[in-house]
């Protein structure tokens, strides 16, 4: 048992690091899926887009500019997805699939017709902070620090933005589009803004992951929508109710928990081919557990009502 706990302790820093980076995608889904009620299936391609743009700009010697460029590219991707939905009458799921498919070719072009960009000899935001912290007790935590800073900034942004008039309009669009139209709010505009902001966060996550692992490849975003959805659902189990800030923190917690489970599966020699199945099972459990709990409470309530009637 002590050996097992020691192994889990060793996995914690890596799981926390990747969990925080992936949490940015989860927060993007929190905005688009939870608040706006749009299931954007372009997440995989947009994540890769952020990684590709970020890697190429960093390769040219501009690590900080790469973050801005990646987010701008993500916003453009969100604009295309939302345009297909709101202006061309294409179903949201199909629009996401179309953009995701097209982004594969776009990402290859950005990476100069290569499937891999190597950043081993390139300065990144991670290497810059590592140099700054050299010789201090925080030197070994530079990756977690950078990921944490971006996650905190995004949570603060969402907490503020979703309380503004535009943010409230976005939330209202997700809850009741008919009411939004009746209130003279353009739901097409709120959808466009919501998806642009969400995809900017997705691309930011891809950019940070590419700089963290010193490379970007064309498959870096594969399965990201499943991972993010599973993390979001896990977060809902922990902190799924309450104010926006609380729910956003829950989404981040879900991302870290998911990555920890993933890391445990890898550590105990689970075949790589089975990891996608692990993701699928986690999604199923994350959906089923709250459903089973609600069903159980309903049955219990019915039994109590029946018992009350008999006593009467």
WOCOR-V506480 format. One record per backbone hydrogen bond with DSSP energy under -1.0 kcal/mol. CO is the residue of the C=O (numbers start at 1). NH is the residue of the N-H. E is the energy in kcal/mol with one decimal. If there is no record, write none. Layout:
# WOCOR-V506480
[[CO & NH & E] [CO & NH & E]]
This chain:
# WOCOR-V506480
[[1 & 5 & -2.3] [2 & 6 & -2.2] [3 & 7 & -2.1] [4 & 8 & -2.1] [5 & 9 & -2.2] [6 & 10 & -1.8] [7 & 11 & -1.5] [8 & 12 & -1.1] [11 & 15 & -2.3] [12 & 16 & -2.6] [13 & 17 & -2.4] [14 & 18 & -2.4] [15 & 19 & -2.4] [16 & 20 & -2.3] [17 & 21 & -1.7] [18 & 22 & -2.8] [19 & 23 & -1.4] [21 & 24 & -1.1] [22 & 26 & -1.8] [23 & 27 & -2.6] [24 & 28 & -1.4] [25 & 29 & -2.3] [26 & 30 & -2.2] [27 & 31 & -1.6] [28 & 32 & -2.6] [29 & 33 & -2.7] [29 & 34 & -1.5] [30 & 35 & -1.6] [31 & 36 & -1.9] [32 & 38 & -3.1] [38 & 40 & -1.0] [42 & 46 & -2.7] [43 & 47 & -2.6] [44 & 48 & -1.9] [45 & 49 & -2.3] [46 & 50 & -2.4] [47 & 51 & -2.0] [48 & 52 & -3.0] [49 & 53 & -2.9] [50 & 54 & -2.4] [51 & 55 & -2.4] [52 & 56 & -2.3] [53 & 57 & -2.4] [54 & 58 & -2.3] [55 & 59 & -2.3] [56 & 60 & -1.0] [57 & 62 & -1.6] [58 & 61 & -1.8] [62 & 66 & -1.7] [64 & 68 & -1.1] [65 & 69 & -2.8] [66 & 70 & -2.4] [67 & 71 & -2.1] [68 & 72 & -2.3] [69 & 73 & -2.3] [70 & 74 & -2.3] [71 & 75 & -2.3] [72 & 76 & -2.0] [73 & 77 & -2.1] [74 & 78 & -2.5] [75 & 79 & -2.3] [76 & 80 & -2.0] [77 & 81 & -2.3] [78 & 82 & -2.6] [79 & 83 & -2.2] [80 & 84 & -2.3] [81 & 85 & -1.6] [82 & 86 & -3.1] [83 & 87 & -2.4] [83 & 88 & -1.0] [84 & 90 & -2.4] [91 & 95 & -2.9] [92 & 96 & -2.0] [93 & 97 & -2.0] [94 & 98 & -2.6] [95 & 99 & -2.4] [96 & 100 & -2.5] [97 & 101 & -2.2] [98 & 102 & -2.4] [99 & 103 & -2.5] [102 & 106 & -1.8] [103 & 107 & -3.1] [104 & 108 & -1.7] [105 & 109 & -2.2] [106 & 110 & -2.4] [107 & 111 & -2.0] [108 & 113 & -2.3] [109 & 112 & -1.7] [115 & 218 & -2.0] [117 & 216 & -2.1] [119 & 122 & -1.7] [124 & 128 & -2.2] [125 & 129 & -1.6] [126 & 130 & -2.2] [127 & 131 & -1.9] [128 & 132 & -1.7] [129 & 133 & -2.3] [133 & 136 & -2.4] [136 & 139 & -1.4] [138 & 141 & -1.8] [141 & 145 & -2.4] [142 & 146 & -2.1] [143 & 147 & -2.3] [144 & 148 & -2.6] [145 & 149 & -2.4] [146 & 150 & -2.0] [147 & 151 & -2.2] [148 & 152 & -2.8] [149 & 153 & -2.2] [150 & 154 & -2.2] [151 & 155 & -2.5] [152 & 156 & -2.6] [153 & 157 & -2.3] [154 & 158 & -2.8] [155 & 159 & -2.6] [156 & 160 & -2.0] [157 & 161 & -3.8] [158 & 162 & -2.5] [160 & 163 & -1.4] [161 & 164 & -1.3] [164 & 168 & -2.8] [165 & 169 & -2.0] [166 & 170 & -2.1] [167 & 171 & -2.3] [168 & 172 & -2.3] [169 & 173 & -2.1] [170 & 174 & -1.7] [171 & 175 & -1.7] [172 & 176 & -3.3] [176 & 180 & -1.7] [177 & 181 & -2.2] [178 & 182 & -2.1] [179 & 183 & -1.2] [180 & 185 & -2.3] [181 & 184 & -1.7] [186 & 190 & -1.8] [187 & 191 & -2.2] [188 & 192 & -2.2] [189 & 193 & -2.5] [190 & 194 & -2.5] [191 & 195 & -2.4] [192 & 196 & -2.2] [193 & 197 & -2.4] [194 & 198 & -2.3] [195 & 199 & -2.5] [196 & 200 & -1.4] [197 & 201 & -1.6] [198 & 202 & -1.8] [199 & 203 & -2.4] [200 & 204 & -2.0] [201 & 205 & -2.1] [202 & 206 & -1.9] [203 & 207 & -2.4] [204 & 208 & -2.4] [205 & 209 & -2.4] [206 & 210 & -2.3] [207 & 211 & -2.1] [208 & 212 & -2.3] [209 & 213 & -2.7] [210 & 215 & -1.6] [214 & 119 & -2.7] [216 & 117 & -2.8] [217 & 220 & -1.9] [219 & 222 & -1.5] [221 & 224 & -2.2] [223 & 227 & -2.1] [224 & 228 & -2.8] [225 & 229 & -2.2] [226 & 230 & -2.6] [227 & 231 & -2.4] [228 & 232 & -2.5] [229 & 233 & -2.3] [230 & 234 & -2.3] [231 & 235 & -2.5] [232 & 236 & -1.7] [233 & 237 & -1.2] [234 & 238 & -1.4] [235 & 239 & -3.1] [236 & 240 & -1.1] [243 & 247 & -2.2] [244 & 248 & -2.6] [245 & 249 & -2.4] [246 & 250 & -1.9] [247 & 251 & -1.9] [248 & 252 & -1.9] [249 & 253 & -2.5] [250 & 254 & -2.4] [251 & 255 & -1.7] [252 & 256 & -2.0] [253 & 257 & -2.5] [254 & 258 & -2.5] [255 & 259 & -2.1] [256 & 260 & -2.1] [257 & 261 & -2.4] [258 & 262 & -2.4] [259 & 263 & -2.6] [260 & 264 & -2.3] [261 & 265 & -2.2] [262 & 266 & -2.0] [263 & 267 & -2.6] [264 & 268 & -1.8] [265 & 270 & -1.9] [266 & 269 & -1.4] [271 & 274 & -2.0] [272 & 275 & -1.2] [274 & 278 & -1.8] [275 & 279 & -2.1] [276 & 280 & -2.2] [277 & 281 & -2.6] [278 & 282 & -2.4] [279 & 283 & -2.1] [280 & 284 & -2.3] [281 & 285 & -2.7] [282 & 286 & -2.6] [283 & 287 & -1.7] [284 & 288 & -3.0] [285 & 289 & -2.8] [287 & 291 & -1.2] [288 & 292 & -3.4] [289 & 293 & -2.3] [290 & 294 & -2.3] [291 & 295 & -2.4] [292 & 296 & -2.3] [293 & 297 & -2.2] [294 & 298 & -2.0] [295 & 299 & -2.3] [296 & 300 & -2.4] [297 & 301 & -2.2] [298 & 302 & -2.3] [299 & 303 & -2.4] [300 & 304 & -2.1] [301 & 305 & -2.3] [302 & 306 & -2.6] [303 & 307 & -2.5] [304 & 308 & -2.2] [305 & 309 & -2.1] [306 & 310 & -2.1] [307 & 311 & -1.9] [308 & 312 & -1.7]]
